[in-house]
């Protein structure tokens, strides 16, 4: 009888303490953690009852914890943090080598732990690592141990955008919710035609392209079908076309002329010109007046240097004044040279064939140089000349047999892009209306929310 009385008194004491503690939490509004903790169940959290699908799994019956990889956190630590036995963790980490490189997980990447609450604590059943917005890897911890890859469904949408430049191209794209990497692609398409470092306020653009989405969130930019860029009051068109399915496509203007000239306008994508071709320039190192038969492009150390035209490498070596440099023969008439590299790209050697736009080295300050830059030199018929004063020709024109098919394909694209109104922004899909699971660890307790 005395034991029963003691048990009853103990139970009432514990209950009273729990009620007082619960009242304090409920009353407190200063901490978001305590505020969210009031929604948690006092003992165990119910598993998801609705048919919720994510990662190709039915999450019904699971408690789901969404987490982010912290700085310097190892894959092994992730398993151990969620009560996965050391032997299980060790087996899965070793087996994962055949699936992906676990040593390259990045801080900030997301992962989810699926499991159940028991009287002894949370028991993990599956761990899902989100390698990217598309790809994920599932570690099965329940019954049998195995690993496999999965992919989220990718939705591709056709986009048409048009805007007027106010500031830089990147600022304009950002203000219109246009993917920033699209700016790099556009600059590359018109690299031989438009100087994107001399764009003016009021220049305009229209772009037709494909955009990939996962659950309403934009990811990669797909094919750019057509572009109209108005710079300095002049319209420049570019249309993507594959002459043969077995070959990679390229861009042509509205008349079928290639957008690629013999040479790019510059050997760098991002730069500023610090010194132009001159027959009489004061040398900053030698401290004397002498000819400067090249153009200096300043950029951050390590910036990739591009071959401005297709050709054969004649020299790729170090010179006491030139530093690390590469010299390319483009044909019997033209040669180019790239000086002061921090490093010559792997595989660059005499006799190597390079493509226009291929990386041949990296910006540095080797040799006779005061700072990181590339000195770009240009030869015509054996004489060094100013490349900006040369009338360079377009690459080989489209063969006559392809012309009718090309003009027929671009006709509707040109009509569509011409009709697109300036100010048109990309269309973002509506948010996924399916049930999604969010889970947090709050005040030491796991809570699960289901949102519609």
Steps between C-alpha positions, in 0.01 A plus 500: 500500500782738590667429165181593315474828695861584417442425132188716491678791672797466263270495197315810621831679564634422153169604343502830690856578388410416139194727511700789645779454243245480219333821618836681499573386145152595380526846656847575362507690169858621502655187345382349172637165614278493808204628304533216245563247776149560635366323193706187574335197652614432858617143442530377140409653169243335281628373169373655177160351425423666166646352179795738458752428223856626485824347373282241327389371842168493682580680823186376674599350833835686519620787712709716264789721616629749240857610572792688344862387499707721726851627438766229546231237564592156368263244353580264787403766754163544332416133553623493859312821583175321416564191711615275216721221634871535431516165318211603274654841433840350419347247259291761315781756475731239347231375263413854389835530318344323202204742496653841567801667663391556859817704565365777275183577692458875535399709798153636436382192310172354623417154625200334664474228760188279493419300810267430789478606865518217755508480876880492482529793258504577129590210270624592150365285215635686196738788432465703179790722386408769244798507268336773293154638438445209260705208633478334840641186664302275737664294775263231623557421868195282566522119483753481215777751430526637147559825307351630176468819298181684411393809306230760553268562209629782281247721323622690193323823410525726198583858601489831317648808666575853383642801679677834480841527662516729801844466656693183419362196318518299826312766697228513237465122495486489879225763515293294255562160667685378190768234580839669538684222314292591195699826481824303462347288224376808313839671529661187356259486204578861405866490607619584149238767433414700814730639768302427817725728703384799299125446526301818540188581692210443263652203317237224472469125478246227424573135575319171434637213707414186699508494880501189719307494829481259793188544714456852371862601572713604198822308441694477173449707186449274201523586131495865398297494179512863395641835611446855381746749648475868420827681574566857396171503310592201283320164511705180520322165459627155593323165445612156611516241223626144464596441138518128570369313804834327544678835540484765770295802397618860481356849464432686177348838420172554313679454166683179589838657579692344787518703821862393532757720331854384448596649838334586828514866600702418812684202655308543830132501585536752784769765486598863470749635246792669676723563200433495126720437199741795469821580319614725785401414858677561831580154634398469870784259584784604268422871567565601139304583188468210262249338263227286657388266225222335695183566699504449878186351657499518880307235693514306826783244532388162373240637257481261199668625181325398177639432154344776290497280193542142387856398421817304580718573804848607387649568844392436860788578733667747736698807389696734726298802385181334373459276801281197429354548154324327213531585131246373247515483118148544360578476129764625260403861577425533872667412831419595861703494820394508868759614759559505881284198583508368856466154352473348153195271470565127522563339164615817324809424293641569157292329234181488709184604314276742692145619445377855514408578862703210645684571827875511431626649828425720799561867580815572699794738523800287401782656302529879466166602651380727781168323571268222386404541134538342159689682226326401176705528182372466146695431179384553142730391217795487740449849645360584844187712456212643702222236489232767553589658167475179297198422282460139604270281295219273616571129509393277213143578385223246528499257208221558247345159569426599862367851430134417413457280808660763721283787374187287536587411860578853618199666331256433788771575756575837342129581483456407867801693625404808300154498660624458857437816702782661694447442870396136454628295795547123535199296609563319828280190555252515785620339823452125527159446661581149615564434868854568606664402825709733711666390820710679757684420818373759749605530865634146486180350361408407143183657359345421168282733297295411195413792272271518200 
